[in-house]
Amino acid sequence: MAAPLQRYLEHGDTLARLQDHAGRLLRAQSILVSLLPPPLGEHCAVANLKQGALVVFAANGATAARVRQLVPTLLDGFAAAGVPLREIKLKVRIDQGAVQAAPRTPRVLTDAARVSLEALAASLPTDAPLRSSIDRLLERGRHDDPSAPFKPPGAQARKAPG
């Protein structure tokens, strides 16, 4: 299957240029990854290479800022690898799939923490803001189901009108 496709790509002038460009991009990507420190290389991708300008997508602003500091070194590294560049442009491209929040894990108070917090709350005046905060924390920690809605201490359950 690959041989007929390869033959088709080699015969069409436009497709041959496209294949050449894709090959240059793959080579530029491998050079970029080899020149960057491992954590940065994993978060960068070559987007385009045109007229001596390499466009690189960074996963976030921090990565882009760090790679921007390395541009002179990268230019030298690409030249040494046989790919002379005039400039390297960095663009932030956030992967929308990676932006989703991780599922929340329930946090549970240990018995020792509960005892310590109860002792601290008992030592505070009843009208102290810290005491009311600790009481709310202790009340939340008493729920068997961490996803249950928070009900402030002393709140009464509403009765249905009837």
ZALUMDREN-575899 format. One record per residue (C-alpha): residue number from 1; residue in three letters; chain; x negated, y, z negated. Coordinates in steps of 0.1 Angstrom, whole numbers, plus 5000, padded with zeros to 4 digits. Last residue first. Layout:
N
{rec NUM,'ALA','A',{X,Y,Z}},
...
# end
This chain:
162
{rec 162,'GLY','A',{5472,5227,4476}},
{rec 161,'PRO','A',{5442,5247,4480}},
{rec 160,'ALA','A',{5412,5223,4481}},
{rec 159,'LYS','A',{5391,5226,4449}},
{rec 158,'ARG','A',{5358,5242,4451}},
{rec 157,'ALA','A',{5330,5224,4432}},
{rec 156,'GLN','A',{5316,5247,4405}},
{rec 155,'ALA','A',{5281,5262,4407}},
{rec 154,'GLY','A',{5263,5260,4374}},
{rec 153,'PRO','A',{5230,5250,4389}},
{rec 152,'PRO','A',{5228,5260,4426}},
{rec 151,'LYS','A',{5241,5234,4451}},
{rec 150,'PHE','A',{5217,5224,4478}},
{rec 149,'PRO','A',{5231,5204,4506}},
{rec 148,'ALA','A',{5222,5167,4506}},
{rec 147,'SER','A',{5192,5159,4528}},
{rec 146,'PRO','A',{5171,5148,4498}},
{rec 145,'ASP','A',{5198,5121,4489}},
{rec 144,'ASP','A',{5194,5110,4453}},
{rec 143,'HIS','A',{5196,5146,4442}},
{rec 142,'ARG','A',{5178,5154,4410}},
{rec 141,'GLY','A',{5149,5172,4426}},
{rec 140,'ARG','A',{5172,5199,4439}},
{rec 139,'GLU','A',{5183,5205,4403}},
{rec 138,'LEU','A',{5147,5207,4391}},
{rec 137,'LEU','A',{5138,5232,4417}},
{rec 136,'ARG','A',{5169,5253,4409}},
{rec 135,'ASP','A',{5160,5252,4372}},
{rec 134,'ILE','A',{5124,5262,4380}},
{rec 133,'SER','A',{5137,5292,4399}},
{rec 132,'SER','A',{5161,5302,4371}},
{rec 131,'ARG','A',{5132,5300,4346}},
{rec 130,'LEU','A',{5110,5321,4368}},
{rec 129,'PRO','A',{5136,5348,4370}},
{rec 128,'ALA','A',{5137,5350,4332}},
{rec 127,'ASP','A',{5172,5353,4317}},
{rec 126,'THR','A',{5170,5321,4296}},
{rec 125,'PRO','A',{5136,5331,4281}},
{rec 124,'LEU','A',{5109,5307,4290}},
{rec 123,'SER','A',{5096,5278,4269}},
{rec 122,'ALA','A',{5124,5255,4280}},
{rec 121,'ALA','A',{5115,5261,4317}},
{rec 120,'LEU','A',{5079,5251,4310}},
{rec 119,'ALA','A',{5090,5219,4292}},
{rec 118,'GLU','A',{5114,5210,4321}},
{rec 117,'LEU','A',{5086,5217,4346}},
{rec 116,'SER','A',{5062,5194,4328}},
{rec 115,'VAL','A',{5088,5166,4324}},
{rec 114,'ARG','A',{5097,5169,4361}},
{rec 113,'ALA','A',{5061,5168,4372}},
{rec 112,'ALA','A',{5054,5137,4351}},
{rec 111,'ASP','A',{5085,5120,4365}},
{rec 110,'THR','A',{5074,5127,4401}},
{rec 109,'LEU','A',{5093,5153,4420}},
{rec 108,'VAL','A',{5103,5141,4455}},
{rec 107,'ARG','A',{5097,5158,4488}},
{rec 106,'PRO','A',{5118,5144,4517}},
{rec 105,'THR','A',{5100,5143,4550}},
{rec 104,'ARG','A',{5111,5168,4576}},
{rec 103,'PRO','A',{5110,5156,4612}},
{rec 102,'ALA','A',{5083,5173,4632}},
{rec 101,'ALA','A',{5094,5205,4649}},
{rec 100,'GLN','A',{5096,5206,4687}},
{rec 99,'VAL','A',{5068,5226,4703}},
{rec 98,'ALA','A',{5049,5197,4718}},
{rec 97,'GLY','A',{5076,5190,4744}},
{rec 96,'GLN','A',{5076,5227,4754}},
{rec 95,'ASP','A',{5039,5224,4764}},
{rec 94,'ILE','A',{5026,5259,4759}},
{rec 93,'ARG','A',{5007,5274,4788}},
{rec 92,'VAL','A',{4982,5301,4778}},
{rec 91,'LYS','A',{4962,5314,4807}},
{rec 90,'LEU','A',{4924,5316,4810}},
{rec 89,'LYS','A',{4906,5330,4840}},
{rec 88,'ILE','A',{4871,5318,4847}},
{rec 87,'GLU','A',{4850,5339,4870}},
{rec 86,'ARG','A',{4826,5340,4900}},
{rec 85,'LEU','A',{4821,5302,4900}},
{rec 84,'PRO','A',{4793,5280,4914}},
{rec 83,'VAL','A',{4802,5243,4914}},
{rec 82,'GLY','A',{4770,5223,4917}},
{rec 81,'ALA','A',{4769,5209,4882}},
{rec 80,'ALA','A',{4744,5235,4871}},
{rec 79,'ALA','A',{4767,5262,4884}},
{rec 78,'PHE','A',{4796,5247,4864}},
{rec 77,'GLY','A',{4774,5247,4833}},
{rec 76,'ASP','A',{4762,5283,4837}},
{rec 75,'LEU','A',{4799,5295,4842}},
{rec 74,'LEU','A',{4809,5274,4811}},
{rec 73,'THR','A',{4782,5291,4790}},
{rec 72,'PRO','A',{4793,5325,4800}},
{rec 71,'VAL','A',{4830,5315,4794}},
{rec 70,'LEU','A',{4824,5301,4759}},
{rec 69,'GLN','A',{4841,5330,4741}},
{rec 68,'ARG','A',{4871,5327,4764}},
{rec 67,'VAL','A',{4873,5290,4753}},
{rec 66,'ARG','A',{4878,5301,4717}},
{rec 65,'ALA','A',{4904,5327,4726}},
{rec 64,'ALA','A',{4923,5303,4748}},
{rec 63,'THR','A',{4923,5276,4721}},
{rec 62,'ALA','A',{4937,5301,4696}},
{rec 61,'GLY','A',{4963,5312,4720}},
{rec 60,'ASN','A',{4977,5278,4727}},
{rec 59,'ALA','A',{4975,5248,4751}},
{rec 58,'ALA','A',{4950,5264,4774}},
{rec 57,'PHE','A',{4955,5265,4811}},
{rec 56,'VAL','A',{4924,5272,4832}},
{rec 55,'VAL','A',{4921,5291,4864}},
{rec 54,'LEU','A',{4888,5289,4881}},
{rec 53,'ALA','A',{4878,5317,4904}},
{rec 52,'GLY','A',{4852,5310,4931}},
{rec 51,'GLN','A',{4876,5316,4960}},
{rec 50,'LYS','A',{4903,5294,4946}},
{rec 49,'LEU','A',{4902,5267,4919}},
{rec 48,'ASN','A',{4935,5261,4902}},
{rec 47,'ALA','A',{4952,5248,4870}},
{rec 46,'VAL','A',{4923,5231,4852}},
{rec 45,'ALA','A',{4935,5218,4819}},
{rec 44,'CYS','A',{4926,5227,4783}},
{rec 43,'HIS','A',{4937,5212,4750}},
{rec 42,'GLU','A',{4917,5180,4749}},
{rec 41,'GLY','A',{4886,5199,4760}},
{rec 40,'LEU','A',{4889,5221,4729}},
{rec 39,'PRO','A',{4888,5193,4704}},
{rec 38,'PRO','A',{4859,5176,4722}},
{rec 37,'PRO','A',{4836,5206,4726}},
{rec 36,'LEU','A',{4838,5219,4761}},
{rec 35,'LEU','A',{4812,5212,4789}},
{rec 34,'SER','A',{4823,5176,4796}},
{rec 33,'VAL','A',{4860,5186,4797}},
{rec 32,'LEU','A',{4853,5214,4821}},
{rec 31,'ILE','A',{4832,5192,4844}},
{rec 30,'SER','A',{4860,5165,4845}},
{rec 29,'GLN','A',{4886,5192,4852}},
{rec 28,'ALA','A',{4864,5207,4880}},
{rec 27,'ARG','A',{4861,5173,4896}},
{rec 26,'LEU','A',{4898,5167,4894}},
{rec 25,'LEU','A',{4905,5202,4909}},
{rec 24,'ARG','A',{4880,5196,4937}},
{rec 23,'GLY','A',{4897,5163,4945}},
{rec 22,'ALA','A',{4931,5179,4946}},
{rec 21,'HIS','A',{4917,5206,4970}},
{rec 20,'ASP','A',{4903,5179,4993}},
{rec 19,'GLN','A',{4937,5160,4992}},
{rec 18,'LEU','A',{4955,5192,5001}},
{rec 17,'ARG','A',{4931,5199,5029}},
{rec 16,'ALA','A',{4937,5164,5042}},
{rec 15,'LEU','A',{4974,5168,5039}},
{rec 14,'THR','A',{4973,5200,5060}},
{rec 13,'ASP','A',{4951,5184,5086}},
{rec 12,'GLY','A',{4972,5152,5088}},
{rec 11,'HIS','A',{4951,5121,5097}},
{rec 10,'GLU','A',{4933,5115,5064}},
{rec 9,'LEU','A',{4965,5115,5043}},
{rec 8,'TYR','A',{4982,5089,5066}},
{rec 7,'ARG','A',{4951,5066,5064}},
{rec 6,'GLN','A',{4951,5069,5026}},
{rec 5,'LEU','A',{4988,5061,5025}},
{rec 4,'PRO','A',{4983,5030,5047}},
{rec 3,'ALA','A',{4954,5019,5025}},
{rec 2,'ALA','A',{4972,5024,4992}},
{rec 1,'MET','A',{5000,5000,5000}},
# end
